[in-house]
Structure formats: structure tokens, C-alpha cells
Amino acid sequence: MNQDQTVSLSFIEPLEIYNTVKPFGFNVELGKDIPKSSQSNIECAGYDVELQDARGRSLDDFSTDMQSFTFKSHPATSTRTFSFEPEAINAYCKRMIKLVYQDFAADRVFCYDIRVSV
């Protein structure tokens, strides 16, 4: 993408229920006898959003409050290849948990290896 574009994206609607119950959704079928309301309480709506080309711009031009993401410059422990060994993944998660706690004043952070082996 070499220029800004407008696209339609879906966002979770700010429902009153989310003040007392967090949004949840299961992306697997729980069974035909399970009510739809037990699978998700999420309601979405589409909005037109301008996508901006971030190349060549300052990292400070972006914030989680305005763009829902931010670029971070964070020192790596290795400049070589990333390892999928459990020790490397655990060390990475510990660094990311610390970063999220610091940058977002989070109450709780959970980091895990999402890959599933069958």
C-alpha cells in the first residue's frame, strides 16, 4: 500500500452489558442445543476507517488511544534467529508481560504460546 485508503472494518459495539460482563465469543460450535447467547455476547458494526501508510513516519505519530496500536522500540536479547524452544518462548513472554504492565498500567497480563501440536 503506497497511499492512504478507506476500508470498512467491523468493531465491537459499546454495549451497556460490557460494563458488568466482558465481551466473549467462542469460535467453535458448542452444539446445536447450546443457545447462541451462550456462545457470544458480542455485537459488531461496520465503520469506514482510513488506513494510513506508516512507512517513513515517526513512531510517536501512533498511539493506542487513536489508532488502537502503537509501534514500540524494544531491545531484543538476540539479533540472530528466534527459537521455538520452551525456554526462549518463556523468556519472550516474561519480557512482553513486563512491557505491557509498564506501558499500559495493566492489572493483569497473560502471555502464552498459541501454537498447538497435534
N, C-alpha and C positions, 0 to 999 in steps of 0.2 A: 504494500500500500504506500504510494508516494504522496498522497494528499488526504486531507480530512474527508470523511464520508459520514452520511447519516444512515443508520440502520435501526431496525426495530428489535428491541430486546424485551424479554419478559422479566419482571421484578415481582417479588412478593409484596402483596398489598399490606399496608399498615393497619391490620385489623385490631380492634379493641381487645379481642381474646388474647393477643400476644403480650398484653401487659401482665397476664397471670399464667399463661401457658405458652411455652416456647413453640415456634413452628416445628413441625415434624412431618416426615414423609418416608414411606417405605417404597423402594423401587423394585420390590419383588412381590409377586402375587401371594397374598396370605391365605387365600382360599375363597371360594365363591360364597361361603356362608359368613364371611367377615364383612361387616358393613364398611362402606367406603370411608366413612368418617373415622374409622379405627385405623385406616391406612395412611391418612394425611389430613391435616387441618390447614394446608397451605392453599391460598388463593392468589393467583398471579394476574397481572395485567401487562399488556404490551405498551411500550413507550418508545418513541423515536429518540435516539441518542446519537450525538456526534462522536465519531471515533476520530481521535487525533493521532497523527504521526508523531511518536515520541523521539524519533531519531534526531540527534543534534540539539536537544533541549536539555535544560538544567534539570537535575534530579529534584530540585526544590519546586519545580513547576507542578508537581503532582502530590496529592495528599489523599489519605483515606477518606477524609470528610467530603472532598469534591469529586474525586474520580473512583472511589471505593478500592483503591490500591495505591501503593507507593513503591518507588524504587529504593532499595537500600544498598549502601556500600558497606559490606561486612567482611572482615578479614577471614580468609579461608585457612584451614590448618594444613592444606596440601594444595599445591599448584599442579599436581600430576593428575592421575585418573581417580575417579570416585570408586570406592569399593562398596560392594553389596554385602560385605561380611557383617555379621551382627554387631561386632564391636564398633565398626565405622558408622553404622546406622544409629546405634545408641548414642555415640558421641555427637553426631549431627543433630539428633533430636534434642539432646541436652542444650546445645548451642542455640537452636531455634526457640526452645522454650524460654531460655533466658532473654533472648532478643524480643520475643513477643511480650513477655512480662514488662520489660523496660519500656518499649516503645508504645504499648497500648494500655499500660496500667491495668492489665488483666487480673481478674480474681483467680482464674484457673486456666491452665493451658494443658492440652493433651496432644502429644505428638506420637505417631505410630507409623509403622511400615505397612502400607496398604496392600502391598503385593500379596497375592495368595497363590500358593503352590498346590497343585492337585496331583 
